[in-house]
């Protein structure tokens, strides 16, 4: 049987406080660091935005048309059927701007547009 090696002293790495580390990072990295602590990814943010808006409006979202990270969390555009009609292309749709905090909790929402489902946006 081999003799046991003597225990080596452990090296302790000096880590600056998190605040100091955050101050050294550019704003874009600080925002992504905040998001890592909250909502893990874009898919989770999309589900969170759609689900919480549905709970408030009492209508299921049709789609999430955009999602972008912000310094304060996430911002999404959620499309909702406000009035179902026949034929389907005449249904009244609404687009909502939804703001989420870094943990994915809804902070605010605002209806930004109403339109018929069959409407095509034309360049201005």
Secondary structure as UniProt FT lines:
FT   HELIX           18..24
FT   HELIX           27..37
FT   HELIX           42..57
FT   STRAND          61..70
FT   TURN            71..72
FT   STRAND          73..83
FT   HELIX           88..90
FT   STRAND          92..100
FT   TURN            102..103
FT   STRAND          106..116
FT   TURN            117..118
//
